[in-house]
Amino acid sequence: MAQSDAEQEAELAKRKRIRRLRNLIIFGPLSTILVLLIICIFLGISLYITKKQLHEAQSAIAAAAVRDQAVSGEGAQAAADPMLYTTTGVHESERRGTGDEGQSEEDTDVRKVYLTFDDGPSGNTNRILDILAEYDVKATFFVVGKEEEEYQALYKRIVDEGHTLAMHSYSHKYNEIYQSVESYSADLSRLQEFLYDITGVWCRYCRFPGGSSNTVSRVDMHELIAYLDEQDMSYFDWNISSGDAASSYISTGEIIRNCTAKLREFDEAIILMHDASDKNSTVQALPELIETIQSMDDTKILPITDDTERIHHISND
């Protein structure tokens, strides 16, 4: 009887081992598959997030590179000493004086430097205007459309202090304004009317987002230039870039070097800078930049006017 019990226990133990082995054979691979599936899902999600972040970073770098594109070109001899830009009405614009008044032989040999600021107004606009006022310097602001009340006061201050108010775009959304001539004209007209309602200035000067040489536009830039010609508007690119369009940090020293290294090569130099809340280095560099330019012989800092040489990255033809 004891032997029979031992045999039964042995049989039971054998069955348990077989059952465990069977469970191991069945559930082991399933567990492995489940773990691998979870890992694959996690890696897939991580890959998707990484690709999305990479795409966003590439887009930001591309946009910054396009905006920072500067094409060097030779300036022409200056004409008359520009006067301040004023406005008489919605459909006409004029300047105080004819452009020939007060001209001298000495003026024709003066290098003219134009400080231009894109993308404003911003939280830094008042600081920029304060510095310009301190040095009695006039600049040009290629602005975008911002409807908040605090920005409306900045548009007015730009005009009231004798700077040139010019147009960049209302939305500054490349993928929208560069869809067609119609989309560009609608955006620019909206900005033109918006600025007139606020300041009484009917702007006729503009700068293409990314410059006329941008590689983003889906429409031939010559068509947009032809549209501006039809509307009696003038566009201005730049021949010197401060380098502050980059999303990464740039020091004040580097900005000053970028703006002055090739300055003596041009009779008329249009310097590209940006008026944005994150461009503190630009604001900090401005006093020394102005002092450096003012210390140069036969050099003046002026706002863009009808007498300013048109710096174009691509030909009007």
C-alpha positions in Angstrom: 0.0 0.0 0.0 2.9 2.3 0.8 4.4 1.5 -2.6 1.1 2.3 -4.3 1.1 5.7 -2.5 4.6 6.4 -3.6 3.7 5.5 -7.2 0.8 7.8 -7.0 2.9 10.7 -5.6 5.4 10.1 -8.3 2.7 10.1 -11.0 1.3 13.3 -9.6 4.7 15.0 -9.5 5.3 13.8 -13.1 1.9 15.4 -14.2 2.8 18.6 -12.4 6.2 18.8 -14.2 4.5 18.1 -17.5 1.9 20.8 -16.9 4.6 23.3 -15.9 6.6 22.4 -19.0 3.5 22.7 -21.2 2.6 26.1 -19.6 6.2 27.2 -20.2 6.1 26.1 -23.8 2.8 27.9 -24.4 3.0 31.0 -22.3 6.8 31.6 -22.5 6.7 32.6 -26.2 3.5 34.5 -25.7 5.1 36.5 -22.9 8.1 37.2 -25.1 6.0 38.3 -28.0 4.0 40.6 -25.7 7.1 42.1 -24.3 8.5 42.6 -27.8 5.3 44.1 -28.9 5.3 46.6 -26.1 8.9 47.5 -26.9 8.0 48.0 -30.5 5.1 50.2 -29.7 7.3 52.3 -27.3 10.0 52.6 -29.9 7.5 53.5 -32.6 6.1 56.3 -30.5 9.6 57.5 -29.6 10.6 57.5 -33.3 7.4 59.4 -34.2 8.1 62.1 -31.6 11.8 62.3 -32.6 10.9 62.7 -36.3 8.3 65.4 -35.4 10.8 67.3 -33.3 13.5 66.9 -36.0 11.0 68.2 -38.7 10.1 71.2 -36.5 13.8 71.9 -35.9 14.6 71.7 -39.6 11.7 74.0 -40.5 12.8 76.5 -37.9 16.4 76.4 -39.1 15.3 76.6 -42.8 13.1 79.6 -42.0 15.9 81.3 -40.1 18.4 80.6 -42.8 16.1 82.0 -45.5 15.4 85.1 -43.5 19.1 85.6 -42.9 20.0 85.2 -46.5 22.1 88.2 -47.6 23.3 88.7 -51.1 26.2 91.1 -51.5 26.0 93.7 -54.2 27.7 97.0 -55.1 26.0 100.2 -54.1 25.6 103.2 -56.3 26.6 106.8 -55.7 24.2 108.6 -53.4 21.8 111.2 -54.8 20.3 114.0 -52.6 20.3 114.0 -48.9 16.9 112.3 -47.9 14.2 114.2 -46.1 11.7 112.8 -43.7 8.8 110.8 -45.1 5.4 112.2 -44.6 1.9 111.3 -45.9 -0.9 113.5 -47.4 -3.6 110.9 -48.0 -4.5 107.3 -48.7 -3.5 107.4 -52.3 -0.5 109.6 -52.4 2.6 110.1 -50.4 5.2 112.8 -50.5 8.3 114.1 -48.8 9.1 117.5 -47.3 11.2 119.1 -50.0 12.0 118.0 -53.6 15.1 116.0 -52.9 17.4 118.6 -54.5 17.1 121.2 -51.7 20.3 121.5 -49.6 22.3 119.2 -51.8 26.0 119.8 -52.0 29.0 118.2 -53.6 30.1 116.9 -50.2 26.8 115.0 -49.8 27.4 113.0 -53.0 30.6 111.5 -51.4 28.9 110.5 -48.2 28.4 106.8 -47.4 24.8 106.2 -46.4 23.9 103.5 -43.8 20.4 102.4 -43.2 19.5 100.5 -40.0 16.5 98.4 -40.7 14.5 96.3 -38.2 12.2 93.4 -39.3 9.3 91.7 -37.5 8.3 94.4 -35.0 6.8 95.9 -33.0 7.8 93.8 -30.0 8.7 94.1 -26.3 12.0 95.5 -27.4 10.7 98.3 -29.7 10.7 100.9 -27.0 14.3 100.1 -26.0 15.4 100.4 -29.6 13.5 103.7 -30.1 15.0 105.0 -26.8 18.6 104.2 -28.1 17.9 105.8 -31.5 16.6 108.9 -29.8 19.6 109.1 -27.6 21.9 109.1 -30.6 19.5 111.2 -32.7 19.4 108.5 -35.4 16.5 107.6 -37.7 15.9 104.0 -38.8 13.4 102.0 -40.8 11.0 99.5 -39.3 9.6 96.8 -41.5 6.7 95.8 -39.3 4.1 93.1 -39.2 0.4 93.3 -38.1 -0.2 93.2 -34.4 -3.6 94.4 -33.2 -3.0 94.6 -29.4 -3.3 98.1 -28.0 0.3 98.3 -26.7 1.6 97.6 -30.2 -0.6 100.3 -31.7 1.2 102.8 -29.5 4.5 101.6 -30.9 3.5 102.0 -34.5 2.6 105.6 -33.6 5.8 106.2 -31.8 7.9 105.0 -34.8 6.1 107.6 -37.0 6.0 110.4 -34.4 9.8 110.2 -33.9 10.6 110.5 -37.6 11.5 106.9 -38.4 10.3 105.3 -41.7 7.4 102.9 -41.2 7.5 100.2 -43.8 5.8 96.9 -44.4 7.0 93.3 -43.9 3.8 91.3 -44.0 0.7 91.2 -41.9 0.8 87.6 -40.8 4.5 86.7 -41.5 3.3 83.2 -42.3 5.4 82.1 -45.3 3.2 79.1 -46.2 0.2 81.4 -46.5 1.5 84.7 -48.1 3.6 82.9 -50.7 0.8 80.7 -52.0 0.0 83.1 -54.9 0.1 86.7 -56.0 -3.5 87.0 -54.7 -2.6 85.7 -51.2 0.5 88.0 -51.0 -1.4 91.1 -52.1 -4.3 90.4 -49.7 -1.8 90.1 -46.8 0.1 93.2 -47.8 -3.0 95.3 -48.4 -4.4 94.3 -45.0 -1.2 95.5 -43.4 -1.1 98.7 -45.4 -4.7 99.6 -44.5 -4.1 98.6 -40.9 -1.1 100.9 -40.5 -2.9 103.7 -42.2 -5.8 103.4 -39.8 -3.5 103.6 -36.8 -0.9 106.1 -38.0 -2.2 108.0 -41.0 0.8 106.8 -43.0 0.1 105.1 -46.3 3.2 102.9 -46.5 4.9 102.4 -49.9 8.1 100.6 -48.8 8.2 96.9 -48.1 10.5 94.0 -47.5 9.6 90.4 -48.6 9.7 87.9 -45.6 13.0 86.1 -46.3 14.0 88.7 -48.9 13.3 88.6 -52.6 15.8 85.7 -52.9 13.9 83.5 -50.5 13.5 79.8 -51.5 10.1 79.3 -49.8 7.7 81.1 -52.2 5.5 78.9 -54.3 5.0 81.8 -56.7 7.7 83.3 -58.9 9.1 86.3 -57.0 9.2 88.3 -60.3 5.4 88.1 -60.3 5.3 89.6 -56.8 7.8 92.3 -57.8 5.6 93.1 -60.8 2.6 93.5 -58.5 4.5 95.9 -56.3 5.5 97.9 -59.3 1.9 98.1 -60.4 1.0 99.4 -56.9 3.8 102.0 -57.0 5.5 100.3 -54.1 9.2 99.8 -53.6 10.9 96.8 -51.9 14.2 96.7 -50.2 16.5 93.8 -49.5 19.8 94.2 -47.7 23.5 93.9 -48.4 24.7 93.5 -44.8 23.2 91.1 -42.3 23.7 91.4 -38.5 23.2 87.6 -38.2 20.6 88.0 -35.5 18.0 86.0 -37.5 19.5 82.8 -36.2 17.5 81.0 -33.5 20.7 80.3 -31.6 22.4 82.9 -29.3 24.6 85.5 -31.0 26.8 87.8 -29.0 26.7 91.6 -29.2 30.3 91.6 -30.4 29.5 89.2 -33.3 26.5 91.4 -34.3 28.7 94.5 -34.4 31.4 92.7 -36.4 28.8 91.4 -38.9 27.4 94.8 -39.4 30.7 96.7 -39.8 33.2 94.3 -41.3 32.2 95.0 -44.9 30.6 98.4 -44.4 33.3 100.3 -46.2 32.6 98.3 -49.4 29.3 100.0 -50.0 28.3 103.6 -50.8 24.8 102.7 -49.6 24.6 99.9 -47.0 21.3 98.5 -45.8 21.8 96.5 -42.6 19.3 93.8 -41.6 18.4 93.5 -38.0 15.4 92.2 -36.1 13.0 93.8 -33.6 11.7 90.9 -31.6 11.3 90.1 -27.9 14.1 87.5 -27.9 16.6 89.7 -29.7 18.2 91.3 -26.6 21.7 91.0 -28.1 20.6 93.2 -31.0 19.4 95.9 -28.6 22.5 95.6 -26.5 24.7 95.9 -29.6 22.9 98.9 -31.0 24.7 101.7 -29.0 28.2 100.5 -29.9 27.1 99.8 -33.5 25.8 103.4 -33.9 28.9 104.8 -32.3 31.2 102.8 -34.6 29.3 103.9 -37.7 29.2 107.5 -36.6 33.0 107.4 -36.0 33.6 106.5 -39.7 34.6 109.4 -42.0 32.0 110.7 -44.4 29.3 108.3 -43.2 25.7 109.0 -42.2 22.9 106.9 -40.7 19.6 107.6 -42.4 16.1 106.2 -42.8 15.0 104.7 -46.0 13.3 107.2 -48.3 12.6 107.6 -52.1 16.2 108.6 -52.5 17.6 105.4 -51.1 19.4 103.1 -53.5 17.2 100.0 -54.0 19.2 97.0 -52.8 17.7 94.0 -54.5 18.8 90.3 -54.3 17.1 89.5 -57.6 16.6 91.7 -60.6 13.3 93.4 -61.4 13.7 92.3 -65.0 
